[in-house]
Amino acid sequence: MDLSRTELEEAGAVLAAESGRFASFGWMRGTSGNLSTVVSRDPLRLVVTASGHDKGELGPSDVVLVDGAGAALDGGTPSAEAALHARVAALTGAGAVVHVHTVASVAMGRRKPGGIVFRDLEMLKGVGQPAHDTEVTLPVIANSQDMEELGDRLAQARDPRMPAVVVAGHGLYVWGATPRQARHHTEVVEWLLEFALTQG
Ligand SMILES: [Zn+2]
């Protein structure tokens, strides 16, 4: 696929801005986490934040174009986790994926390895669910350094009503139609996790 330098940098500027915001929340410490946005659906192509950079200091060119397997197409080093971003985009139809290492996701993943259940919370509306009379489970999957294995676990565990999965001992994957919606979903899911953490 031909993605011009300008198009790549436009996507990069969006991801850099999103990344700066997540970093300011303390959710991307020490270069952890990564963001992606889908730039082509068929064939699947994503722009992903480059590996190893401080996520509070990304510029528009600190991104890599990857294919549906998370492999770099134009040089650069994507995060190893780019493969999982691509898998999530293929699986869910999402246009953007957020991966952050938050304390609440790791703490709750440890407390509830079988999944974290939410009910009767107004904030559930933020992920498109009714606030009452419904129970929504945020799945928790075991961590792996093998992105294919992790992708299989995510595919099996995900609940279409919840645009997120916790990876135990690791962090959170969240997705949405656009980078903005993915960010809103991340903020809501993180709120739910932080609330759950206060519940003993
Ligand atoms: Zn990670």
Residues whose N, C-alpha, C, O or C-beta is under 5 A from the ligand:
A	BS01	ZN	G33
